[in-house]
Amino acid sequence: MKPVSGKELARVLERRGWTLLRVNGSHHIYGKPGSVIRLSVPIHGKQALKIGLLHHLLKLAEISENEL
């Protein structure tokens, strides 16, 4: 899997219908209408997300690795 930054993941989430609910420091909180799931995406410039966190966020958002 290629390294993905928080900014890149945020763009993918927004294309898939997730909306930015609020920003708490460097963490952007995303939600989807009709869903109780909230995604906290750390935005630290161009720094890549750690692989475990990336897998977890993709699983919750129901996004495959190919869509990145």
Helices and strands as residue ranges (DSSP letters): H 6-15, E 19-24, E 27-31, E 38-42, H 51-61, G 65-67
